[in-house]
């Protein structure tokens, strides 16, 4: 806001400068009309009959107008240069990349067990879900998603330490895994680790914001507020 205020004041100075030159050189509004739009000044034009042809009655006005034009163009260029420097640039953060697959087993086989595990979890059969996640992890022990989902299943079984252990593994494989931080925060909160839960929710909110997921970021921050 301070930058915009300074640019606005600078623009007003340009307008006052134009008026001062106009007064000193005894120029009419129509003489400075070609220059004024460069700084956003609106000059009220007199009504001229359609069949009339404008005639430069005073040759000195040509020199005066040229001087004003050169001065204003120079000042406008300075203003544009200041805007280009002071205008804040937006930075887009990359989305988290999935953990690398080191197993030679086709990804479809791992996805098969993950889907089966998710289906079991949706049914409330969390132990059955864990069995499928175990198979997915045996095929690829560096698949962060499988650890996160298995941690979620353990959390629903109220085995919070096992849940946290799985979330730790998921985060070690993908340091930008916002959901794993959020889930670990829930498990720590259930164990009474208030400060640990707050730290995880804050980290989850930070990562969600970087990923453009503002709704989940807000939810994580609300959990922080409830714990404080």
Secondary structure as GFF3:
##gff-version 3
##sequence-region A 1 228
A	DSSP	alpha_helix	2	24	.	.	.	ID=ss1
A	DSSP	alpha_helix	29	36	.	.	.	ID=ss2
A	DSSP	three_ten_helix	37	39	.	.	.	ID=ss3
A	DSSP	alpha_helix	60	86	.	.	.	ID=ss4
A	DSSP	alpha_helix	107	123	.	.	.	ID=ss5
A	DSSP	alpha_helix	126	139	.	.	.	ID=ss6
A	DSSP	alpha_helix	144	156	.	.	.	ID=ss7
A	DSSP	alpha_helix	160	173	.	.	.	ID=ss8
A	DSSP	alpha_helix	178	190	.	.	.	ID=ss9
A	DSSP	alpha_helix	194	210	.	.	.	ID=ss10
A	DSSP	alpha_helix	214	227	.	.	.	ID=ss11
###
